[in-house]
């Protein structure tokens, strides 16, 4: 009985599958438990009230939060991760928090979906305004 080694095709398939697995593993799961960024803790100052435009907002990528000011003196905060496919949101304009990945938009007032494909609102984050300082609560 003659023993035949692996065919060129099976070696290429195995190598491609291994490379694909390694490439996919680079991004990890949605929990980011192994990432270098650490979510900010309570008491962390995010901004001054004057940094957040009325009718708009500002994204704090490292803290994973978006702070908005729907009405003068009213501040809201939401996670910066789109509920559609967990892309970070990219901008705040025209009364919405916008995800460039697939076009989802969320209300700056309450994080509700203003434009699909997202079907779930952005999760609210607790903040407190102390004088002119906006902090995570």
Protein Blocks (a to p, Z undefined) as FASTA:
>chain_A
ZZddddfklmmmmmmmmmmmmmmmmnopfkommbmbdcddehiafbdfklpcghiacddf
knopacddfbghiacdddfbdfklopacfbdcehiacdfknopacdfklopafbdfbfbd
cdddddddehjaccdZZ
